Amino acid sequence: MSGRRVLVGLIGANIMQSLSPALHADAFAAAGIDGYQHLIDIDRLAEKRLPQLLVAVKAAGFAGTNVTFPFKQAVMPLLDAVDDEAAQIGAVNTVTIAADGRTTGYNTDRRGFRRSFEEKRGRAAQGATVVLIGAGGAGRAVAFALMDLGVAALIVHDKDAVRANALVADLAKHFGAARSRPAGALERDVANAGGVVNATPVGMRGIPGNPVPAAALHAGQWAADVIYTPIETDFLRTAAAKGARVLDGGGMCVHQAAEAFRLFTGIDPDVARMQRAFMKALAMRETAAEPI
């Protein structure tokens, strides 16, 4: 071991089955760092206010923390600085804490989704019409990643129409008004799309369901989910049964974690090793979840 010690966190709701600590533990070990990622699940805390949680992790000497649902947008005004890319996206999922307590927000979800998609689906998004379900923090990062991947048209749906419209307006500033629009009739939009992405928490363990109209899914599409707890959501199971090519949230988890680890430590981790660590941790988690 190098003698270096690093403590980081993950703040969010419904995160006790997250595999992020396992990924960071393996990356810390590979780097010779005595490190640990602590889960801070607001569902298990009496004090659930984000400002107080940020004060607490700074006081505890954390080098930084990941931030997930429902705080990816709420955290931004609480930080001392926000990276240009995160400001463009309008969401933060990684916060570094300097020795003097200064906090800086970053977004690693965008490149996490993009790299995962490129690995498993290549250029399938290029020139395609894609429906994005969810315009919150994760949805914003995925929307910008899909633009990076060259989608011809991105149709954004959110149960909060104001939030969907705001994302479309932000995309128009950077990519032109012709490449995105709010959803109209969702079932028709999905049926006519080449790809569909779920970027909502619906489908996670504890938040069951499928936010995508099942009848509209078909074999000519690809379907992607940002969720990896469970690794196969109801949405992906339904899409696969219809013959669609599916992409789970595991690859995005690994790639965004690799970038977050670099921000926390200044060290580029071995992504292939992190992928193996993910698969090992996933197998252990799923075995533990099987009924006896």
C-alpha positions as CSV (number, residue, x, y, z in Angstrom):
1,M,0.0,0.0,0.0
2,S,1.1,3.5,-0.7
3,G,0.1,4.9,2.7
4,R,-2.4,7.1,1.0
5,R,-5.9,7.1,2.5
6,V,-9.0,8.3,0.7
7,L,-12.6,8.4,1.9
8,V,-15.5,9.1,-0.6
9,G,-19.2,8.9,-0.5
10,L,-22.4,8.3,-2.5
11,I,-25.4,10.3,-1.5
12,G,-28.9,9.4,-2.7
13,A,-32.1,7.5,-2.2
14,N,-32.6,3.7,-2.4
15,I,-28.9,3.1,-2.9
16,M,-28.1,0.3,-0.4
17,Q,-27.8,-2.2,-3.3
18,S,-25.4,0.0,-5.2
19,L,-22.3,-1.7,-6.7
20,S,-20.3,1.5,-6.7
21,P,-18.5,0.8,-3.4
22,A,-17.3,-2.6,-4.8
23,L,-16.0,-0.8,-7.9
24,H,-14.2,1.8,-5.9
25,A,-12.8,-0.8,-3.4
26,D,-11.2,-2.8,-6.2
27,A,-9.8,0.4,-7.9
28,F,-8.4,1.6,-4.6
29,A,-6.7,-1.8,-4.1
30,A,-5.3,-1.7,-7.6
31,A,-3.8,1.8,-6.9
32,G,-2.4,0.8,-3.5
33,I,-4.7,3.2,-1.7
34,D,-6.4,2.6,1.6
35,G,-9.8,3.8,0.4
36,Y,-13.5,3.4,1.0
37,Q,-16.8,4.6,-0.4
38,H,-19.5,5.2,2.2
39,L,-23.2,4.9,1.2
40,I,-25.3,7.8,2.5
41,D,-28.9,6.7,1.8
42,I,-31.4,9.3,2.7
43,D,-34.1,6.7,3.1
44,R,-32.3,5.5,6.2
45,L,-31.5,8.9,7.7
46,A,-33.7,11.1,9.9
47,E,-31.9,14.2,8.6
48,K,-32.4,14.1,4.8
49,R,-31.4,17.7,3.8
50,L,-28.6,17.8,1.2
51,P,-26.9,21.0,2.6
52,Q,-26.3,19.3,5.9
53,L,-25.1,16.1,4.3
54,L,-22.5,18.1,2.3
55,V,-21.3,19.8,5.5
56,A,-21.0,16.4,7.1
57,V,-18.9,14.8,4.4
58,K,-16.6,17.8,4.4
59,A,-16.2,17.7,8.1
60,A,-15.5,14.0,8.0
61,G,-12.6,14.6,5.6
62,F,-14.1,13.1,2.4
63,A,-12.2,13.6,-0.8
64,G,-15.5,13.8,-2.6
65,T,-18.8,12.2,-3.1
66,N,-21.0,10.8,-5.9
67,V,-24.5,12.2,-6.0
68,T,-27.5,10.3,-7.4
69,F,-31.3,10.5,-7.5
70,P,-32.9,12.8,-6.3
71,F,-30.0,15.3,-5.9
72,K,-28.2,15.7,-9.2
73,Q,-29.7,19.1,-9.9
74,A,-30.4,20.2,-6.4
75,V,-26.7,19.9,-5.5
76,M,-25.5,22.5,-8.0
77,P,-26.3,25.7,-6.2
78,L,-24.7,24.3,-3.1
79,L,-21.2,24.0,-4.6
80,D,-18.4,26.5,-4.8
81,A,-17.8,25.7,-8.5
82,V,-19.3,23.6,-11.3
83,D,-17.3,22.2,-14.2
84,D,-18.3,23.6,-17.7
85,E,-19.6,20.3,-19.0
86,A,-21.8,19.8,-15.9
87,A,-23.1,23.3,-16.2
88,Q,-24.0,22.7,-19.8
89,I,-25.8,19.5,-18.9
90,G,-27.5,21.0,-15.9
91,A,-26.7,18.2,-13.5
92,V,-23.9,17.0,-11.3
93,N,-23.2,13.4,-10.1
94,T,-19.7,13.8,-8.8
95,V,-18.4,16.4,-6.2
96,T,-14.7,16.7,-5.3
97,I,-13.7,18.3,-2.0
98,A,-10.3,20.1,-1.9
99,A,-8.2,20.2,1.2
100,D,-9.5,23.6,2.0
101,G,-13.1,22.4,1.8
102,R,-13.8,23.9,-1.7
103,T,-16.4,21.8,-3.6
104,T,-16.5,21.4,-7.4
105,G,-19.2,19.5,-9.3
106,Y,-18.8,17.4,-12.3
107,N,-20.9,15.1,-14.5
108,T,-19.5,11.7,-15.4
109,D,-22.9,10.2,-16.5
110,R,-22.7,11.7,-20.0
111,R,-19.4,10.0,-20.9
112,G,-20.5,6.9,-18.9
113,F,-23.6,6.3,-21.0
114,R,-21.8,7.3,-24.3
115,R,-18.9,4.9,-23.7
116,S,-21.2,2.1,-22.7
117,F,-23.3,2.6,-25.7
118,E,-20.3,2.7,-28.1
119,E,-19.0,-0.5,-26.6
120,K,-22.2,-2.5,-26.9
121,R,-24.2,-0.8,-29.7
122,G,-21.5,0.9,-31.8
123,R,-23.0,3.5,-34.1
124,A,-26.7,2.4,-33.7
125,A,-27.7,5.8,-32.4
126,Q,-26.3,7.8,-35.3
127,G,-29.0,9.2,-37.5
128,A,-31.7,7.6,-35.4
129,T,-34.9,8.9,-33.9
130,V,-34.7,8.2,-30.2
131,V,-37.3,8.5,-27.4
132,L,-35.8,9.5,-24.0
133,I,-38.1,8.8,-21.0
134,G,-37.0,11.0,-18.1
135,A,-35.7,14.6,-18.1
136,G,-34.2,14.7,-14.6
137,G,-30.5,14.6,-13.7
138,A,-29.8,11.2,-15.3
139,G,-32.0,12.1,-18.3
140,R,-30.1,15.3,-18.9
141,A,-26.8,13.5,-19.0
142,V,-28.1,10.8,-21.3
143,A,-29.7,13.4,-23.6
144,F,-26.4,15.1,-24.2
145,A,-24.7,11.8,-24.6
146,L,-27.2,10.8,-27.3
147,M,-26.5,14.1,-29.1
148,D,-22.8,13.2,-28.9
149,L,-23.7,9.8,-30.5
150,G,-25.3,11.6,-33.4
151,V,-29.0,11.0,-33.0
152,A,-31.0,12.8,-35.7
153,A,-34.0,13.5,-33.5
154,L,-34.4,13.2,-29.7
155,I,-38.0,13.1,-28.4
156,V,-38.1,13.8,-24.7
157,H,-40.9,12.6,-22.4
158,D,-41.3,13.3,-18.7
159,K,-44.3,13.2,-16.4
160,D,-43.4,16.8,-15.6
161,A,-43.9,18.5,-19.0
162,V,-42.1,21.7,-17.7
163,R,-39.0,19.6,-17.0
164,A,-39.2,18.0,-20.5
165,N,-39.6,21.3,-22.2
166,A,-36.7,22.8,-20.2
167,L,-34.4,20.0,-21.4
168,V,-35.4,20.4,-25.0
169,A,-34.8,24.2,-24.7
170,D,-31.3,23.5,-23.3
171,L,-30.5,21.0,-26.1
172,A,-31.6,23.5,-28.7
173,K,-29.1,26.1,-27.4
174,H,-26.2,23.7,-28.1
175,F,-27.4,21.5,-30.9
176,G,-30.1,23.5,-32.8
177,A,-33.9,23.4,-32.5
178,A,-34.4,20.7,-35.2
179,R,-32.8,17.9,-33.3
180,S,-35.1,17.6,-30.2
181,R,-38.7,18.1,-29.2
182,P,-41.0,17.1,-26.4
183,A,-43.0,13.9,-26.8
184,G,-46.5,14.1,-28.2
185,A,-48.4,10.8,-28.1
186,L,-45.8,8.7,-26.3
187,E,-47.0,5.3,-27.6
188,R,-46.9,6.6,-31.2
189,D,-43.5,8.2,-30.7
190,V,-42.0,5.0,-29.2
191,A,-43.5,2.9,-32.0
192,N,-41.8,5.1,-34.6
193,A,-38.5,5.4,-32.9
194,G,-35.3,3.5,-33.6
195,G,-34.3,3.5,-30.0
196,V,-35.8,4.1,-26.5
197,V,-34.0,5.0,-23.3
198,N,-35.3,4.8,-19.8
199,A,-33.6,7.4,-17.6
200,T,-36.1,7.4,-14.8
201,P,-35.9,5.5,-11.5
202,V,-39.0,3.5,-12.4
203,G,-37.9,-0.2,-12.6
204,M,-35.4,-0.1,-9.8
205,R,-35.9,-2.4,-6.8
206,G,-38.3,-0.5,-4.6
207,I,-39.7,1.5,-7.5
208,P,-41.4,-1.2,-9.7
209,G,-42.9,-0.7,-13.1
210,N,-42.2,0.1,-16.7
211,P,-42.5,3.7,-17.9
212,V,-42.4,2.8,-21.5
213,P,-45.6,1.7,-23.4
214,A,-45.0,-2.1,-23.8
215,A,-47.3,-2.4,-26.9
216,A,-45.1,0.1,-28.8
217,L,-41.9,-1.8,-28.5
218,H,-40.8,-4.0,-31.4
219,A,-37.9,-5.9,-32.9
220,G,-36.6,-3.1,-35.1
221,Q,-35.5,-1.1,-32.1
222,W,-32.8,-1.0,-29.5
223,A,-33.7,-0.3,-25.9
224,A,-31.4,1.0,-23.1
225,D,-31.8,1.5,-19.4
226,V,-29.7,3.5,-16.9
227,I,-30.8,1.2,-14.1
228,Y,-28.6,-1.8,-13.0
229,T,-30.5,-2.7,-9.8
230,P,-31.9,-5.0,-11.0
231,I,-29.7,-5.6,-14.1
232,E,-32.7,-6.6,-16.1
233,T,-35.6,-4.2,-15.6
234,D,-39.2,-4.8,-16.6
235,F,-38.6,-2.4,-19.5
236,L,-35.6,-4.4,-20.8
237,R,-37.3,-7.7,-20.2
238,T,-40.4,-6.6,-22.2
239,A,-38.2,-5.1,-25.0
240,A,-36.1,-8.2,-25.3
241,A,-39.3,-10.3,-25.5
242,K,-40.4,-8.2,-28.4
243,G,-37.0,-8.8,-30.2
244,A,-35.4,-5.5,-29.4
245,R,-31.6,-5.3,-28.8
246,V,-31.2,-4.3,-25.2
247,L,-28.5,-2.4,-23.2
248,D,-28.6,-2.5,-19.4
249,G,-27.2,0.1,-17.0
250,G,-24.1,-1.8,-16.0
251,G,-21.7,-0.4,-18.5
252,M,-22.8,3.2,-17.7
253,C,-22.2,2.4,-14.0
254,V,-18.7,1.2,-14.7
255,H,-17.6,4.0,-17.0
256,Q,-19.0,6.8,-14.9
257,A,-17.4,5.3,-11.8
258,A,-14.0,5.1,-13.6
259,E,-14.2,8.8,-14.4
260,A,-15.3,9.6,-10.9
261,F,-12.4,7.6,-9.4
262,R,-10.0,9.7,-11.6
263,L,-11.5,12.9,-10.3
264,F,-11.3,11.7,-6.6
265,T,-7.7,10.4,-6.8
266,G,-6.0,11.8,-9.9
267,I,-5.4,8.2,-11.1
268,D,-6.8,6.6,-14.2
269,P,-8.2,3.2,-13.2
270,D,-8.1,0.0,-15.3
271,V,-11.6,0.1,-16.8
272,A,-11.5,-3.6,-17.8
273,R,-10.6,-4.5,-14.3
274,M,-13.5,-2.4,-13.0
275,Q,-15.8,-4.2,-15.4
276,R,-14.7,-7.6,-14.0
277,A,-15.2,-6.2,-10.4
278,F,-18.7,-5.1,-11.4
279,M,-19.6,-8.6,-12.8
280,K,-18.3,-10.3,-9.7
281,A,-20.1,-7.9,-7.3
282,L,-23.3,-8.3,-9.5
283,A,-23.2,-12.1,-9.2
284,M,-22.7,-11.9,-5.5
285,R,-25.6,-9.5,-5.1
286,E,-27.9,-11.5,-7.3
287,T,-27.1,-14.7,-5.5
288,A,-27.8,-13.1,-2.2
289,A,-31.1,-11.8,-3.5
290,E,-32.3,-15.3,-4.6
291,P,-35.1,-16.7,-2.4
292,I,-34.1,-19.8,-0.3
